[in-house]
Amino acid sequence: MSINIFEAVMMICFGASWPVSILKTLKVKDPKGKSIGFLMLIEIGYISGIIFKLQHFDWGIVLYILNALMVATDLALVLYYRKLRAADKSA
């Protein structure tokens, strides 16, 4: 029940990009250029991976969960800042 090394490397590489994306959103407070649909597709992919890992357990599930949490955070920030922008434009 050990994680496949290539899967782990893939998940680590993908996972390294999400903190950068989150920090950029926090810094500029502007979700311009970020696609809600894209983030949702990525989140669905990670959730699917988590479900698979629950059925065929290995420790790679931790990487899937971490990545899913980071994507969810980025998605929440994008939605939040879009809502703020829309409120500013209507005021």
All heavy atoms as an XYZ file, in Angstrom:
718
protein
N       0.818     -1.203      0.000
C       0.000      0.000      0.000
C       0.858      1.263      0.000
O       0.617      2.181      0.748
C      -0.908      0.022      1.221
C      -2.097     -0.868      1.101
S      -3.376     -0.305      2.198
C      -3.874     -1.823      2.895
N       1.836      1.305     -0.873
C       2.655      2.499     -0.957
C       2.265      3.285     -2.196
O       1.803      2.735     -3.188
C       4.133      2.125     -1.015
O       4.398      1.394     -2.193
N       2.437      4.592     -2.130
C       2.071      5.454     -3.246
C       3.055      5.264     -4.388
O       4.256      5.053     -4.173
C       2.016      6.931     -2.798
C       1.544      7.831     -3.932
C       3.337      7.382     -2.249
C       1.273      9.259     -3.518
N       2.564      5.318     -5.588
C       3.399      5.256     -6.774
C       4.247      6.524     -6.820
O       3.723      7.636     -6.718
C       2.493      5.144     -8.002
C       3.266      5.103     -9.295
O       4.021      6.014     -9.610
N       3.061      4.037    -10.034
N       5.548      6.387     -6.990
C       6.465      7.525     -6.947
C       6.146      8.548     -8.036
O       6.237      9.753     -7.819
C       7.942      7.075     -7.008
C       8.888      8.254     -6.762
C       8.258      6.408     -8.327
C       8.836      8.799     -5.378
N       5.744      8.088     -9.209
C       5.434      9.009    -10.292
C       4.146      9.794    -10.010
O       4.052     10.984    -10.324
C       5.334      8.255    -11.622
C       6.627      7.595    -11.995
C       6.759      6.225    -11.948
C       7.730      8.359    -12.376
C       7.951      5.616    -12.279
C       8.932      7.766    -12.707
C       9.049      6.383    -12.656
N       3.193      9.140     -9.411
C       1.967      9.831     -9.008
C       2.284     10.865     -7.933
O       1.769     11.987     -7.967
C       0.936      8.833     -8.493
C      -0.368      9.459     -8.078
C      -1.351      8.460     -7.498
O      -0.934      7.390     -6.997
O      -2.548      8.758     -7.542
N       3.139     10.508     -7.006
C       3.523     11.438     -5.940
C       4.226     12.663     -6.515
O       3.923     13.800     -6.116
C       4.409     10.736     -4.919
N       5.143     12.454     -7.443
C       5.850     13.579     -8.059
C       4.863     14.484     -8.795
O       4.925     15.713     -8.683
C       6.964     13.086     -9.003
C       7.540     14.223     -9.834
C       8.069     12.402     -8.201
N       3.931     13.895     -9.535
C       2.917     14.667    -10.241
C       2.107     15.506     -9.257
O       1.911     16.712     -9.469
C       1.984     13.746    -11.025
C       0.850     14.484    -11.722
S      -0.479     13.419    -12.290
C      -1.251     12.952    -10.750
N       1.645     14.883     -8.188
C       0.817     15.591     -7.219
C       1.597     16.695     -6.505
O       1.055     17.767     -6.216
C       0.228     14.605     -6.211
C      -0.766     13.634     -6.817
S      -2.202     14.443     -7.528
C      -2.976     15.063     -6.052
N       2.854     16.450     -6.222
C       3.694     17.470     -5.578
C       3.913     18.646     -6.525
O       3.829     19.810     -6.120
C       5.018     16.859     -5.093
C       4.743     15.920     -3.919
C       6.020     17.946     -4.713
C       5.905     15.024     -3.545
N       4.166     18.365     -7.794
C       4.360     19.442     -8.767
C       3.082     20.259     -8.938
O       3.128     21.489     -8.969
C       4.805     18.865    -10.108
S       6.482     18.220    -10.090
N       1.945     19.585     -9.067
C       0.686     20.313     -9.167
C       0.448     21.107     -7.888
O       0.040     22.264     -7.927
C      -0.490     19.366     -9.391
C      -0.580     18.786    -10.776
C      -1.459     17.757    -11.034
C       0.197     19.249    -11.823
C      -1.566     17.209    -12.300
C       0.107     18.711    -13.094
C      -0.783     17.694    -13.342
N       0.695     20.474     -6.767
C       0.454     21.104     -5.472
C       1.319     22.318     -5.222
O       0.915     23.241     -4.513
N       2.499     22.358     -5.812
C       3.403     23.494     -5.618
C       2.858     24.762     -6.265
O       3.181     25.877     -5.838
C       4.784     23.168     -6.175
N       2.019     24.612     -7.278
C       1.512     25.792     -7.979
C       0.348     26.463     -7.251
O       0.136     27.669     -7.404
C       1.077     25.417     -9.394
O      -0.014     24.528     -9.349
N      -0.399     25.723     -6.454
C      -1.592     26.304     -5.824
C      -1.279     27.371     -4.785
O      -1.966     28.402     -4.755
C      -2.491     25.211     -5.262
C      -3.062     24.389     -6.369
C      -2.858     23.058     -6.601
C      -3.884     24.835     -7.452
N      -3.502     22.664     -7.744
C      -4.147     23.739     -8.292
C      -4.434     26.066     -7.796
C      -4.925     23.826     -9.442
C      -5.209     26.160     -8.949
C      -5.445     25.054     -9.747
N      -0.277     27.202     -3.928
C       0.014     28.298     -2.989
C       0.391     29.595     -3.709
O       0.007     30.682     -3.274
C       1.191     27.765     -2.160
C       1.070     26.289     -2.251
C       0.530     26.010     -3.622
N       1.089     29.477     -4.832
C       1.455     30.662     -5.615
C       0.196     31.344     -6.143
O       0.056     32.565     -6.068
C       2.407     30.276     -6.772
C       2.672     31.462     -7.683
C       3.704     29.699     -6.229
N      -0.729     30.553     -6.647
C      -1.982     31.089     -7.165
C      -2.801     31.760     -6.057
O      -3.354     32.848     -6.254
C      -2.793     29.967     -7.823
O      -3.990     30.455     -8.367
N      -2.861     31.118     -4.907
C      -3.597     31.675     -3.768
C      -2.973     32.991     -3.314
O      -3.672     33.987     -3.095
C      -3.652     30.662     -2.603
C      -4.533     29.465     -2.990
C      -4.148     31.318     -1.318
C      -4.398     28.277     -2.064
N      -1.650     33.010     -3.188
C      -0.958     34.234     -2.753
C      -1.151     35.373     -3.749
O      -1.326     36.529     -3.352
C       0.524     33.957     -2.530
C       0.837     33.110     -1.304
C       2.318     32.751     -1.261
C       0.420     33.816     -0.026
N      -1.150     35.048     -5.042
C      -1.377     36.082     -6.055
C      -2.772     36.673     -5.900
O      -2.947     37.889     -5.950
C      -1.198     35.505     -7.455
C      -1.438     36.529     -8.533
C      -1.374     35.934     -9.916
C      -1.755     37.010    -10.929
N      -2.163     36.459    -12.192
N      -3.754     35.823     -5.713
C      -5.126     36.306     -5.543
C      -5.230     37.188     -4.303
O      -5.868     38.244     -4.337
C      -6.107     35.125     -5.442
O      -5.968     34.293     -6.594
C      -7.546     35.608     -5.355
N      -4.603     36.764     -3.212
C      -4.637     37.563     -1.985
C      -3.917     38.898     -2.162
O      -4.360     39.920     -1.639
C      -4.005     36.786     -0.830
C      -4.839     35.650     -0.260
C      -4.001     34.808      0.690
C      -6.072     36.190      0.445
N      -2.821     38.882     -2.886
C      -2.015     40.091     -3.051
C      -2.717     41.131     -3.920
O      -2.799     42.297     -3.547
C      -0.664     39.736     -3.665
C       0.259     40.909     -3.854
C       1.582     40.486     -4.450
C       2.471     41.701     -4.682
N       3.737     41.322     -5.309
N      -3.220     40.712     -5.074
C      -3.804     41.681     -6.003
C      -5.298     41.901     -5.764
O      -5.866     42.856     -6.280
C      -3.554     41.289     -7.472
C      -2.073     41.244     -7.777
C      -4.216     39.994     -7.826
N      -5.922     41.007     -5.018
C      -7.353     41.103     -4.698
C      -8.209     41.264     -5.958
O      -9.213     41.963     -5.957
C      -7.610     42.235     -3.717
C      -6.956     41.995     -2.371
C      -7.205     43.147     -1.442
C      -6.657     42.982     -0.061
N      -5.509     42.180      0.163
N      -7.756     40.611     -7.021
C      -8.465     40.700     -8.295
C      -8.430     39.324     -8.969
O      -7.362     38.853     -9.342
C      -7.801     41.740     -9.189
C      -8.574     41.996    -10.466
O      -9.595     41.319    -10.714
O      -8.149     42.891    -11.223
N      -9.579     38.703     -9.125
C      -9.614     37.375     -9.728
C      -9.609     37.397    -11.255
O      -9.838     36.381    -11.892
C     -10.929     36.804     -9.197
C     -11.807     37.999     -9.055
C     -10.884     39.115     -8.629
N      -9.351     38.569    -11.838
C      -9.357     38.698    -13.290
C      -8.405     37.665    -13.905
O      -7.270     37.508    -13.465
C      -8.927     40.104    -13.689
C      -9.058     40.406    -15.150
C      -8.713     41.851    -15.416
C      -8.851     42.155    -16.884
N      -8.495     43.536    -17.174
N      -8.899     36.979    -14.892
C      -8.087     35.985    -15.572
C      -8.206     34.588    -14.990
O      -7.672     33.640    -15.555
N      -8.874     34.458    -13.862
C      -9.073     33.135    -13.261
C     -10.450     32.619    -13.629
O     -11.435     33.341    -13.546
C      -8.916     33.192    -11.746
C      -7.487     33.460    -11.326
C      -7.267     33.070     -9.901
C      -5.801     33.244     -9.548
N      -5.506     32.662     -8.262
N     -10.495     31.378    -14.038
C     -11.735     30.771    -14.491
C     -12.352     29.914    -13.386
O     -11.724     28.966    -12.901
C     -11.456     29.901    -15.717
O     -12.552     29.073    -16.010
N     -13.583     30.250    -13.023
C     -14.299     29.458    -12.026
C     -14.528     28.045    -12.556
O     -14.362     27.063    -11.831
C     -15.630     30.141    -11.641
C     -15.339     31.426    -10.874
C     -16.507     29.202    -10.820
C     -16.564     32.279    -10.607
N     -14.878     27.947    -13.832
C     -15.100     26.631    -14.438
C     -13.862     25.760    -14.391
O     -13.932     24.567    -14.071
N     -12.704     26.352    -14.685
C     -11.445     25.609    -14.635
C     -11.160     25.122    -13.225
O     -10.824     23.953    -13.014
C     -10.296     26.490    -15.134
C      -8.946     25.851    -14.998
C      -8.544     24.858    -15.860
C      -8.078     26.259    -13.997
C      -7.290     24.262    -15.741
C      -6.830     25.675    -13.857
C      -6.432     24.678    -14.742
N     -11.301     26.011    -12.246
C     -11.039     25.625    -10.860
C     -12.000     24.528    -10.400
O     -11.597     23.602     -9.684
C     -11.142     26.847     -9.939
C     -10.009     27.871    -10.077
C     -10.328     29.134     -9.287
C      -8.676     27.282     -9.648
N     -13.244     24.614    -10.840
C     -14.218     23.590    -10.462
C     -13.864     22.236    -11.100
O     -13.999     21.193    -10.455
C     -15.632     24.029    -10.841
C     -16.131     25.168     -9.961
S     -17.732     25.819    -10.439
C     -18.794     24.471     -9.987
N     -13.412     22.253    -12.345
C     -12.992     21.004    -12.994
C     -11.811     20.371    -12.272
O     -11.766     19.154    -12.062
C     -12.638     21.249    -14.461
C     -13.798     21.392    -15.420
C     -13.300     21.793    -16.794
C     -14.596     20.105    -15.502
N     -10.858     21.197    -11.887
C      -9.698     20.685    -11.140
C     -10.157     20.109     -9.810
O      -9.718     19.027     -9.394
C      -8.649     21.798    -10.916
C      -8.115     22.317    -12.248
C      -7.526     21.321    -10.018
C      -7.384     21.293    -13.080
N     -11.055     20.805     -9.137
C     -11.568     20.326     -7.836
C     -12.288     18.986     -8.006
O     -12.089     18.065     -7.200
C     -12.508     21.377     -7.231
C     -12.920     21.088     -5.824
C     -11.794     21.202     -4.813
O     -10.715     21.750     -5.126
O     -11.987     20.729     -3.688
N     -13.103     18.873     -9.049
C     -13.792     17.603     -9.312
C     -12.768     16.485     -9.542
O     -12.941     15.364     -9.053
C     -14.751     17.742    -10.509
C     -15.940     18.619    -10.121
C     -15.228     16.376    -11.010
C     -16.788     19.078    -11.303
N     -11.701     16.803    -10.251
C     -10.650     15.814    -10.481
C     -10.005     15.346     -9.185
O      -9.794     14.143     -8.979
N      -9.691     16.281     -8.303
C      -9.084     15.903     -7.025
C     -10.067     15.107     -6.160
O      -9.674     14.141     -5.506
C      -8.575     17.124     -6.262
C      -7.290     17.691     -6.818
C      -7.128     19.046     -7.025
C      -6.217     16.865     -7.132
C      -5.949     19.578     -7.529
C      -5.029     17.386     -7.642
C      -4.909     18.743     -7.838
O      -3.748     19.247     -8.337
N     -11.308     15.511     -6.155
C     -12.316     14.761     -5.383
C     -12.454     13.345     -5.925
O     -12.545     12.378     -5.158
C     -13.664     15.506     -5.372
C     -13.535     16.788     -4.529
C     -14.782     14.618     -4.836
C     -14.702     17.746     -4.663
N     -12.426     13.202     -7.240
C     -12.470     11.867     -7.842
C     -11.260     11.044     -7.421
O     -11.385      9.849     -7.125
C     -12.520     11.975     -9.370
O     -13.699     12.600     -9.784
N     -10.096     11.672     -7.388
C      -8.892     10.974     -6.934
C      -9.005     10.536     -5.484
O      -8.566      9.443     -5.114
N      -9.585     11.395     -4.648
C      -9.778     11.052     -3.233
C     -10.714      9.852     -3.104
O     -10.436      8.915     -2.335
C     -10.324     12.269     -2.448
C      -9.249     13.359     -2.355
C     -10.809     11.854     -1.059
C      -9.770     14.707     -1.898
N     -11.801      9.866     -3.861
C     -12.744      8.740     -3.808
C     -12.058      7.452     -4.243
O     -12.218      6.399     -3.607
C     -13.993      9.035     -4.668
C     -14.799     10.166     -4.020
C     -14.849      7.787     -4.843
C     -15.888     10.742     -4.913
N     -11.249      7.513     -5.296
C     -10.518      6.331     -5.741
C      -9.564      5.843     -4.650
O      -9.475      4.646     -4.372
C      -9.731      6.630     -7.028
C      -8.890      5.481     -7.482
C      -9.456      4.441     -8.191
C      -7.535      5.421     -7.188
C      -8.689      3.352     -8.605
C      -6.758      4.356     -7.593
C      -7.343      3.315     -8.303
N      -8.854      6.788     -4.029
C      -7.885      6.412     -2.985
C      -8.587      5.824     -1.760
O      -8.002      5.003     -1.056
C      -7.033      7.615     -2.571
C      -6.084      8.097     -3.633
C      -5.031      7.068     -3.935
C      -4.044      7.580     -4.951
N      -3.040      6.586     -5.291
N      -9.802      6.252     -1.501
C     -10.544      5.654     -0.389
C     -10.859      4.186     -0.680
O     -10.887      3.357      0.229
C     -11.842      6.428     -0.123
C     -11.683      7.793      0.526
C     -13.009      8.542      0.526
C     -11.130      7.662      1.939
N     -11.076      3.878     -1.941
C     -11.381      2.497     -2.335
C     -10.130      1.644     -2.495
O     -10.170      0.435     -2.314
C     -12.179      2.492     -3.642
C     -13.529      3.144     -3.508
C     -14.208      3.370     -4.854
O     -13.625      3.148     -5.899
N     -15.450      3.805     -4.806
N      -9.016      2.276     -2.863
C      -7.736      1.587     -3.076
C      -6.683      2.347     -2.271
O      -5.820      3.012     -2.834
C      -7.359      1.586     -4.558
C      -8.394      0.996     -5.441
N      -9.586      1.626     -5.738
C      -8.425     -0.184     -6.091
C     -10.297      0.872     -6.541
N      -9.615     -0.243     -6.769
N      -6.769      2.251     -0.975
C      -6.015      3.150     -0.093
C      -4.507      3.064     -0.288
O      -3.917      1.997     -0.362
C      -6.334      2.869      1.381
C      -5.673      3.864      2.287
C      -6.246      5.099      2.490
C      -4.459      3.579      2.880
C      -5.634      6.040      3.308
C      -3.835      4.514      3.699
C      -4.428      5.744      3.910
N      -3.920      4.243     -0.374
C      -2.487      4.429     -0.160
C      -2.306      5.861      0.338
O      -3.245      6.656      0.354
C      -1.637      4.093     -1.399
C      -1.805      5.060     -2.553
O      -1.847      6.286     -2.323
O      -1.894      4.588     -3.697
N      -1.101      6.189      0.757
C      -0.862      7.478      1.402
C      -0.907      8.652      0.437
O      -0.873      9.806      0.851
C       0.446      7.442      2.178
C       0.310      6.539      3.358
C       0.824      5.281      3.496
C      -0.470      6.774      4.520
N       0.434      4.728      4.686
C      -0.368      5.628      5.350
C      -1.258      7.835      4.972
C      -1.005      5.524      6.573
C      -1.888      7.731      6.191
C      -1.754      6.580      6.978
N      -1.041      8.374     -0.841
C      -1.209      9.446     -1.821
C      -2.476     10.243     -1.595
O      -2.594     11.381     -2.057
N      -3.407      9.681     -0.862
C      -4.648     10.393     -0.562
C      -4.369     11.717      0.149
O      -5.088     12.689     -0.040
C      -5.628      9.512      0.257
C      -7.037     10.123      0.239
C      -5.131      9.292      1.676
C      -8.103      9.214      0.805
N      -3.299     11.753      0.919
C      -2.935     12.985      1.631
C      -2.644     14.098      0.622
O      -3.086     15.242      0.801
C      -1.715     12.749      2.556
C      -1.214     14.045      3.153
C      -2.067     11.746      3.635
N      -1.927     13.773     -0.447
C      -1.609     14.769     -1.467
C      -2.868     15.232     -2.198
O      -3.014     16.421     -2.494
C      -0.591     14.205     -2.453
C       0.766     13.836     -1.856
C       1.628     13.122     -2.876
C       1.462     15.072     -1.313
N      -3.758     14.310     -2.483
C      -5.015     14.673     -3.128
C      -5.830     15.612     -2.231
O      -6.402     16.595     -2.700
C      -5.849     13.434     -3.467
C      -5.385     12.721     -4.714
C      -4.424     11.722     -4.646
C      -5.924     13.028     -5.954
C      -3.996     11.056     -5.786
C      -5.509     12.361     -7.102
C      -4.540     11.381     -7.011
O      -4.126     10.737     -8.143
N      -5.888     15.301     -0.952
C      -6.646     16.131     -0.010
C      -6.030     17.523      0.105
O      -6.748     18.533      0.061
C      -6.758     15.443      1.367
C      -7.653     14.207      1.257
C      -7.287     16.414      2.423
C      -7.621     13.301      2.481
N      -4.709     17.598      0.234
C      -4.041     18.903      0.328
C      -4.292     19.744     -0.912
O      -4.608     20.934     -0.826
C      -2.546     18.723      0.557
C      -2.122     18.228      1.931
C      -0.627     17.925      1.949
C      -2.461     19.253      2.998
N      -4.145     19.124     -2.082
C      -4.372     19.858     -3.321
C      -5.826     20.296     -3.442
O      -6.104     21.431     -3.854
C      -3.970     19.007     -4.529
C      -2.470     18.942     -4.707
O      -1.720     19.660     -4.070
N      -2.024     18.064     -5.580
N      -6.757     19.426     -3.084
C      -8.176     19.780     -3.148
C      -8.487     20.952     -2.215
O      -9.264     21.851     -2.579
C      -9.051     18.578     -2.795
N      -7.887     20.962     -1.038
C      -8.097     22.073     -0.106
C      -7.540     23.383     -0.657
O      -8.160     24.443     -0.506
C      -7.468     21.762      1.253
C      -8.171     20.695      2.082
C      -7.338     20.346      3.312
C      -9.561     21.158      2.485
N      -6.390     23.315     -1.305
C      -5.809     24.533     -1.875
C      -6.640     25.053     -3.041
O      -6.858     26.265     -3.167
C      -4.355     24.288     -2.296
C      -3.414     24.149     -1.116
S      -1.686     24.075     -1.574
C      -1.544     22.397     -2.201
N      -7.135     24.160     -3.891
C      -7.985     24.587     -4.999
C      -9.282     25.185     -4.459
O      -9.749     26.219     -4.943
C      -8.271     23.418     -5.970
C      -9.303     23.826     -7.018
C      -6.991     22.954     -6.642
N      -9.848     24.566     -3.438
C     -11.069     25.093     -2.828
C     -10.823     26.480     -2.244
O     -11.677     27.373     -2.357
C     -11.583     24.136     -1.749
N      -9.665     26.689     -1.648
C      -9.308     27.999     -1.106
C      -9.211     29.032     -2.217
O      -9.751     30.133     -2.114
C      -7.971     27.919     -0.341
O      -8.105     26.989      0.731
C      -7.540     29.276      0.187
N      -8.526     28.679     -3.299
C      -8.389     29.597     -4.424
C      -9.759     29.905     -5.032
O     -10.061     31.060     -5.338
C      -7.446     29.008     -5.474
C      -6.848     30.062     -6.389
O      -6.793     31.244     -5.996
O      -6.410     29.702     -7.498
N     -10.588     28.902     -5.182
C     -11.929     29.094     -5.718
C     -12.749     30.015     -4.814
O     -13.426     30.935     -5.292
C     -12.633     27.747     -5.891
C     -14.057     27.777     -6.443
C     -14.112     28.443     -7.804
C     -14.615     26.359     -6.514
N     -12.677     29.807     -3.518
C     -13.401     30.663     -2.570
C     -12.923     32.115     -2.666
O     -13.736     33.046     -2.631
C     -13.245     30.138     -1.144
N     -11.622     32.312     -2.797
C     -11.081     33.669     -2.925
C     -11.552     34.331     -4.219
O     -11.909     35.512     -4.229
C      -9.555     33.645     -2.866
C      -8.947     33.352     -1.508
C      -7.442     33.118     -1.632
C      -9.237     34.480     -0.532
N     -11.540     33.580     -5.299
C     -11.996     34.120     -6.578
C     -13.462     34.543     -6.472
O     -13.833     35.649     -6.895
C     -11.793     33.099     -7.717
C     -12.530     33.511     -8.976
C     -10.307     32.913     -8.010
N     -14.289     33.696     -5.901
C     -15.709     34.030     -5.745
C     -15.895     35.246     -4.837
O     -16.702     36.137     -5.128
C     -16.478     32.828     -5.203
C     -16.584     31.626     -6.152
C     -17.165     30.421     -5.419
C     -17.395     31.981     -7.374
N     -15.135     35.301     -3.761
C     -15.225     36.411     -2.815
C     -14.843     37.736     -3.481
O     -15.570     38.724     -3.378
C     -14.312     36.141     -1.612
C     -14.214     37.289     -0.649
C     -15.271     37.603      0.205
C     -13.072     38.068     -0.590
C     -15.186     38.669      1.091
C     -12.970     39.133      0.286
C     -14.027     39.422      1.128
O     -13.933     40.486      1.997
N     -13.706     37.748     -4.169
C     -13.250     38.997     -4.779
C     -14.109     39.394     -5.974
O     -14.280     40.588     -6.243
C     -11.769     38.918     -5.159
C     -10.874     38.998     -3.944
C      -9.970     38.000     -3.645
C     -10.946     40.084     -3.082
C      -9.157     38.071     -2.527
C     -10.142     40.169     -1.949
C      -9.247     39.163     -1.686
O      -8.450     39.234     -0.572
N     -14.685     38.426     -6.672
C     -15.626     38.777     -7.758
C     -16.878     39.426     -7.184
O     -17.409     40.379     -7.748
C     -15.981     37.543     -8.572
C     -14.914     37.161     -9.535
C     -15.383     36.223    -10.585
N     -14.268     35.936    -11.465
C     -14.308     35.087    -12.444
N     -15.420     34.403    -12.681
N     -13.255     34.876    -13.199
N     -17.327     38.899     -6.054
C     -18.505     39.481     -5.404
C     -18.201     40.914     -4.946
O     -19.032     41.812     -5.117
C     -18.922     38.613     -4.215
C     -20.179     39.067     -3.532
C     -20.561     38.131     -2.413
C     -21.795     38.627     -1.684
N     -22.176     37.757     -0.586
N     -17.011     41.133     -4.377
C     -16.620     42.486     -3.955
C     -16.554     43.434     -5.140
O     -17.016     44.581     -5.051
C     -15.277     42.447     -3.248
C     -15.235     41.995     -1.796
C     -13.806     42.066     -1.260
C     -16.152     42.826     -0.925
N     -15.976     42.972     -6.222
C     -15.865     43.816     -7.423
C     -17.238     44.185     -7.965
O     -17.477     45.298     -8.382
C     -15.038     43.115     -8.499
C     -13.608     42.938     -8.126
C     -12.753     43.801     -9.006
N     -11.366     43.664     -8.554
C     -10.555     44.699     -8.454
N     -10.969     45.882     -8.772
N      -9.338     44.513     -8.053
N     -18.134     43.186     -7.978
C     -19.491     43.444     -8.478
C     -20.212     44.450     -7.577
O     -20.926     45.329     -8.067
C     -20.273     42.138     -8.549
N     -20.011     44.338     -6.263
C     -20.638     45.281     -5.321
C     -20.073     46.677     -5.515
O     -20.813     47.666     -5.448
C     -20.441     44.797     -3.887
N     -18.760     46.800     -5.758
C     -18.136     48.102     -5.981
C     -18.651     48.760     -7.259
O     -18.853     49.964     -7.306
C     -16.610     47.976     -6.062
C     -15.979     47.703     -4.705
O     -16.658     47.869     -3.673
O     -14.794     47.293     -4.674
N     -18.862     47.963     -8.293
C     -19.331     48.503     -9.574
C     -20.782     48.956     -9.502
O     -21.174     49.884    -10.184
C     -19.164     47.470    -10.669
C     -17.727     47.275    -11.075
C     -17.605     46.267    -12.194
C     -16.136     46.076    -12.546
N     -15.951     45.112    -13.626
N     -21.577     48.279     -8.664
C     -22.991     48.638     -8.566
C     -23.223     49.803     -7.608
O     -24.300     50.377     -7.575
C     -23.830     47.429     -8.150
O     -23.518     47.049     -6.826
N     -22.219     50.149     -6.830
C     -22.387     51.226     -5.840
C     -22.159     52.589     -6.432
O     -21.690     52.859     -7.430
C     -21.431     51.028     -4.677
